[in-house]
């Protein structure tokens, strides 16, 4: 079996691809076992696969879920993504803007910090 590229950009792209495919095991495989997820600036959301799995599983239940990468910056082992994410909110389908900052060490994401803003509903067709 060929080894997967371990550059920070390649790891984060695999994470994004797995997210959009709703492949929970492939997604978690991009994270270190003790990885941490934060909301900006430093609110801890989850530590490790056991806490991350149910968070992603709940999100993957949303029928409209899809992350569209707008821009990516790579600085050493830090990858910063700007995305528009389609979601299913209680009020209906919509989108949010998201910035995610990933720290990749030895081919795995060790931390992810996100800022989500500008929630909006898709236009309703009448």
N, C-alpha and C positions, 0 to 999 in steps of 0.2 A: 504494500500500500504506500503510495507516495506521501511524503511529508508535506504538510500545508505550510505556506509562507508564514513567517512569524514577525514580519515587520509590523510596527504599530498600525500603519494604514491598512494592511491586509487583514489583520485581526479585527479591527473595527468594521471593515467592510463585511467580513464574515458574520459579525454580530448583527449588522443591519440586514443582511440577506436572510439570516435565520429569523429575525424579528418579522420581516415581511412575509416569510413563508410560514410563520407561526409554528416553527420547529423548536419546541422548548428545549429538547436535549441538545441540539446543535447550538442554540443560543447560549445555554449555560456552559457548554464546552469552551466558549470563548472567554469565560470569566475564571479567575483563580478561585479555588475552593473557598477561600476566606475573603473574597472581594467584598467591597463596600459600595453601596449606592447612597448618594446624597442628593438633597435638594439644595440649590445654591442659597446661602453661601456655605453652610456646613451642617444642615439638619440631616442626621443619619436616618435613612429610610429602611435599609436592609443590610444584613451582614451574612455572607455565605449563601451557597446554593439553596439550603433549606429554607431560608427566609425569602430569597429571590424567586424561587419556583412558583409559589402561590400568587405573588404579585404579577408575574408575567402571565401565568395561566388565566387569571381573571381578565387581563387586558386582551389576551388572545381570543376570548369569547366574544369580543365586539365584532360585529359583522363588517363594519366599515374600516377596520384598522389597516393603516398603511402609512409608512414613513417615507417621505420624499426628500432626498438629500438636495439641499440648495447649494451648499458650500462646505468645503472641508479644508482645514488648515492642519498641517503636521509640523510640530516643532520637537525634534528628538523623539522621546517616547510619549509625548502628549499629542492627542488628536482631538480637534475641536470640530464638531459637526453642527451646522445650522440646518434644521429640517422643518418641514411642514408635515404635521401628522394628522391624518384623517382618523377621526374617532366616532364612536356612537355614544352620545350623551343621553341622559334621561329625557332631555327635550328633543332629541333627534340627532341626525348625523351632522357633523361639523368638523372643524379643524382647530388646531393650536399651533403656535410657533414654539419651537424647542431648540435650545442650545444644549449640547451635551459635551462635556469635557471628560475624556478618557485618559487614564494613565495605564500604559501597557508595559509590563515587565516580563521578560523571558517568554514572550509570545502569548501572554494572557492579560486580560483586563484586570487590574488590581483595584481600581476605583473608577466610578462614574459619577459625575456631578451634573445635574440637569437644572435648567431654568425653563419653565413652561409659562407662556403668556399668550394674550390675545385670543382667548377662546371665542369662537364664533360659530354660529349655526349656518349650515348650507342654505342657500335660498330655497324656499318652498315653491314647488311648481303648483300652480292653481289651475 
